[in-house]
Amino acid sequence: MPRLSGTIVGNILFVSALTLTSVTAHAGGGGYYASVFVGASIPSDANFDGIIGGNPQTVGVESDTGYVVGGTLGRSWDFGTFRSRGEIEVSYRESDVDEVFFSGNGPAAEVNVNGDTTSTTVFANALLDFPISDTPLTAYTGLGVGISFVDQEFVYGPGVRVDASDEVFAAQLIAGISYDVTDRIALTLDGRYQWAFGVEGDRLAPTGALTGTIEDDLNNFDATIGMRYSF
């Protein structure tokens, strides 16, 4: 997947914002809010495929559970029995690379593995809230689209380095529940599954020479707790 220019990034977010507005423009009531969240980020295994040394090869990556922090700014609209929300989310994730498997060296895990994966993602989210009658609880679900700025750098073996730094299209699904502490403050607990599509990287020999270009999707599941403030 080609790298995304600043113009493409802006256009995707602009179109996403227009979509959120069109979905909710006919609703009434509601108000603005801001939220923060923190939690555990669990990366899925990745298999970066490419032509390395003139042959099709795979660099498999397993990562440890890391962390995520983020915040949103949005608006809600009341529909009576449920509520619609549109928001912009900015979040950051980091996790260490644990094991690497290079198909050119057989099935055994590589040694001397060191490195991590970080990503900063901007999402435009659309959500629906479903208040649970006669309780301070509200279930919610939603989806988001946006841009993920991914930076995965690690070394293995005798000093082989993989640098997968890219800006790619991203999407997520969200499901959770909130607890109203007051009319303005709610505590949140949710899960988020993200896709960062077509992350490209370079595989470099210990000398620094480029040996091949590799690509795969990077996916992760986040379990987060947070707080939302309405104003």
N, C-alpha and C positions, 0 to 999 in steps of 0.2 A: 504494500500500500504506500503511495507516495506521501512524503512529509507534507504537513499542512502549513500553508502560509498564514501570516497574520490576517490577510484579507479573508481567507476561507474561514478561519476561526471566528472572525467577527460576523461573517454572513450566517454561519450556522447558529450562533447564539442569538442573532437578531431574528432569524426565522423562528427559532424555538420560543423566543419571547412573544412574538406575534401569535404563535399557535396557542400558547397559554392564555393570552388575552382573549382570543376568539372563542376559546372553550368556555370562559367564565364571564364574558362581558355582559350577558343577559341576566346575571344573578344580582341579588340585592343584599344589603347588609354586609356583615363581616368587618374586617379591618386589617391593619398591618401588623406584622410580627417579625421578631428576630429570634434565632435559636443558635445554640452551640451544642456540640456533641463530641464524645470521645469514646474509644472502644478498642476492641481487638480486631485486627485485620488478618484474615486467613487466606493466603494465596493458593490458587490451584497450581498443580504441576504444569510446567510448560515444556513443550518440545519445539525448539527452534530448528526449522528445516532450512537447508540451503545447499549451495554448491561450494564445497570446501576442498581445496586442493584438486579441483577438477572433477570431484565425485560428489554425488548426492550424500549428504551426511546430516545427522541430527545431534543437536546439543540439548540434552534434557536437563531441566532445572527444577529442583525441589527447594522450597523456601520455608523458613520458620514462621510461626505466627508473629506478626508485628503489631503495630498500632495505627490508629487513624484518629485525626482530630479534624473538626470542621465547623462550619457555621452557615446559616442561611438568612436571607432577607426575603420576605414574601408578603402576600396578601391573601386573605380568605374571603369567600363569598358564601352567604347562607342560602340554602335551598329548602329549608324547613326541616325535614328528617335527616338530612345530611349536609355536609359542608364541602365546598371545593376550595382547593388552595393552589396557588401558583407561586413558585419561589426560585431564586437563584442560590445555588449552593457552591461553596468553595471548600475543598477538603484536601488533606495531605495524608499520605500513607507511606510507611516505611517498614521493611522487613529484611532480615538477613538471608542470604543464599546459604543453604545448608549442604546440599549435595548436587554434584554435576555428573552427568553421564554423556560421554562422547562416543557415538556409534563407531567412529574410526578406531577406537581403542578397545572394543568389545563391551560386554555387559557390566563389567565391574565399575563401581563408582570411582571417580577421579580423586586424587589426593591433593592436599594443600589448597583447599577451596577457601576463598575469602572474598567477600563482597556483599552488596546489598541491592535492593530495588526500592526506589522512591518514586512517587508520583504526586503531582498536584493536578487536581481535576476541577473543572468548572462545569456544573450541570444546570440546566433549566429543568425543574421538576414540576410535574402536575400530580396532585394528590386528592383523594377523597377521604373525608372524615365521616365516621359512623358512630355518633354518640350512643352509648349504652344506657337505656332508659333508667332513670332513678339512681344513677351512679355517677361518680366523677370520672368515669373511664370513657375513653373514646378510641375505637379501633380505626386504623387508617392504612391505606395502601396507595401506591403510586408508581410512577416511572419517570425517568429522566434521560435526557440526551445532552451531550456536550463534548468537551475536549479534554483529553488527558495528556499531560506533559510527563512522559515516563523517562526515567533514567535508571537503567540497570547496568551496573558495572561489577564484574567479578573476575578473578583469576583462578586458575587451577593447574595442576600438574607442574611442569617445569617453568611456568610463568606465562602460559597461554592466557590471553585476556579477551574478554567479550565486553563490548561497549554497545549496549542497546539503548541509545538515547533518541527519542522520537516524540512527535506530537501527533496524536491519532484521534479519530472519532471514538467516543465512548458512550455507553448506555448503562442504565441501572434499573433494577426493580427494588421497591421498598415496601415493607410491611411492618407494622408495629402497633403499639398501644400507648396512649398518654393518660396521665392522671392529673386532674385539675386541682392544684393546691389552693389557688385563689381564682378570681375571675380573670386575672391577667397572666398568671404563672402556671405552667404545666410541666410536669416531668415526663420524659419520653423514654421508651425502650423499643428498639427496632432492629431489624436485620436488613442489610442492603447487599445485593449481589451485583457486581459491576463487570462489565466487559470493556477492555481496551483493545480495539481491533487492529491487527496487522502491524504490531510493533516490530520495526526493523533494527538490526544491529550488525556490527562488524566483529569478526573473529580475527584476532591479531596473534601472530607468532611471538615467541619471547623476544625476538629481534625487533618487534614492532611492525613487521611486514604484514600487510593485509592478506589473509588466506581465504576469506570468503565472506559473503553477506547472508545473514540468516533472518527468519521472520516467523512470528507466531502471535496469537492472541494472548493477552495476559488478563486472567480473571481472578477475582477474589471475593470472599464473603466477609462482610463487616457485621459485628454485633456491637451495638452502641447504646449508651445511655446519654441523656441530654436534658436540656431545659429550654423551654420556649416562652418568650415574653411577648404578650400582645399589647399594642399601644394605639 
